[in-house]
Amino acid sequence: MRDRRVVETTFPVRYAETDQMQIVHHASYVVWMEEGRSEFMRQSGADYAEIERGGHFFAVTSVQVRYVAPAHYGERVTVRTWVEELRSRTLTIGYEIVNAANGTLLVTGRSEHVCIDRQGRVVRIPELWRQLLA
């Protein structure tokens, strides 16, 4: 992440995201990664809503998650998000989720996306969005 722009998004673990032991359910981390990705896009000036109004979508083609340590109800977490790779039609986003209070690494992950149009055809990422994400 040394030479990459990293956006951090911090929020509390909500009770609904946990199991009976107040440990975060594994699927919640993927939702948090999506929130980190959305915030990264907003801060880049490439808001998803604006991209979609223009007729382009970033369809998820792959999600990889490595669970390192659990988060618990009542803790605050920070999602760190960055662009790992930007190609003509694809985008790969990297993530780290850490405990906001002590920095303990909880999860690492990445998601891969392909740019499609309203008809679902794979298309080039518009130059404006490429510049904002680069």
C-alpha positions in Angstrom: 0.0 0.0 0.0 3.1 2.2 0.2 2.6 4.1 -3.1 -1.2 3.7 -3.3 -4.0 6.0 -2.3 -5.8 4.4 0.6 -9.2 5.5 1.8 -10.2 4.6 5.4 -13.8 4.1 6.5 -14.6 3.6 10.2 -17.8 2.5 11.8 -19.1 0.5 14.8 -19.9 -3.2 14.6 -23.7 -3.5 14.8 -25.4 -6.1 16.8 -27.2 -7.5 13.7 -23.8 -8.3 12.1 -22.9 -10.7 14.9 -23.8 -14.2 16.0 -25.0 -15.4 19.4 -21.4 -15.0 20.8 -21.3 -11.4 19.6 -18.6 -12.3 17.0 -19.1 -10.8 13.5 -20.6 -13.2 11.0 -18.2 -13.9 8.2 -20.5 -12.5 5.5 -20.6 -9.1 7.2 -17.0 -8.5 6.2 -17.9 -8.6 2.5 -20.6 -6.0 3.1 -18.0 -3.9 4.9 -15.6 -4.3 1.9 -18.4 -3.0 -0.3 -18.9 0.0 1.9 -15.2 0.7 1.8 -15.2 0.4 -2.0 -18.2 2.8 -2.2 -16.5 5.4 0.0 -13.3 5.0 -2.0 -15.2 5.8 -5.2 -17.0 8.8 -3.6 -13.7 10.2 -2.4 -12.2 9.7 -5.8 -15.0 11.7 -7.4 -16.3 8.6 -9.1 -19.5 8.0 -7.2 -21.2 4.7 -8.2 -24.6 6.4 -8.6 -23.1 8.7 -11.2 -21.3 5.9 -13.0 -24.6 4.0 -13.2 -26.5 7.0 -14.4 -24.0 7.1 -17.2 -24.9 3.5 -18.2 -21.8 1.7 -16.7 -21.7 -0.8 -13.9 -18.8 -2.6 -12.1 -20.0 -6.2 -11.9 -18.3 -8.2 -9.2 -16.6 -11.3 -10.7 -14.6 -12.5 -7.7 -14.3 -11.8 -4.0 -11.5 -13.2 -1.8 -11.4 -12.9 1.9 -8.8 -14.1 4.4 -10.0 -14.1 8.0 -7.2 -13.3 10.5 -9.0 -12.4 13.8 -12.6 -11.8 14.8 -14.4 -8.5 15.4 -17.0 -8.2 18.1 -20.1 -6.3 18.9 -19.4 -2.8 20.2 -16.0 -2.5 18.6 -15.2 0.0 15.9 -13.6 -1.2 12.7 -11.7 0.5 9.9 -11.9 -0.6 6.3 -8.8 0.4 4.3 -9.5 0.4 0.5 -7.3 0.9 -2.5 -7.0 0.1 -6.2 -4.7 -2.9 -6.8 -5.1 -3.0 -10.5 -6.8 -1.0 -13.2 -7.1 -2.4 -16.7 -9.1 -1.4 -19.7 -12.2 -3.4 -18.7 -11.4 -4.6 -15.2 -10.8 -3.2 -11.7 -9.3 -5.0 -8.7 -9.8 -3.5 -5.3 -7.7 -4.4 -2.2 -8.9 -4.3 1.4 -7.7 -4.5 5.0 -10.2 -4.4 7.9 -8.6 -3.6 11.3 -9.8 -2.9 14.8 -10.0 0.9 14.9 -8.9 1.1 18.6 -5.8 -1.0 18.5 -5.0 -1.6 14.8 -5.3 -5.4 15.0 -5.6 -6.9 11.5 -8.9 -8.7 11.2 -9.3 -9.4 7.5 -7.6 -9.0 4.2 -9.4 -9.2 0.9 -9.8 -8.2 -2.7 -12.6 -7.9 -5.2 -12.4 -8.1 -9.0 -14.9 -6.2 -11.2 -15.6 -6.0 -14.9 -17.2 -2.9 -16.5 -20.5 -3.6 -18.3 -23.1 -1.5 -20.0 -26.9 -1.6 -19.4 -27.2 -4.6 -21.7 -24.6 -6.6 -19.7 -21.9 -6.4 -22.3 -18.3 -6.0 -21.2 -17.1 -2.6 -22.2 -14.0 -0.4 -21.6 -14.0 1.6 -18.4 -14.7 5.2 -19.5 -11.6 7.3 -19.5 -13.0 9.8 -17.0 -13.5 7.0 -14.4 -10.1 5.5 -15.2 -8.4 8.9 -14.5 -10.3 9.3 -11.2 -9.4 5.8 -10.1 -5.8 5.7 -11.3 
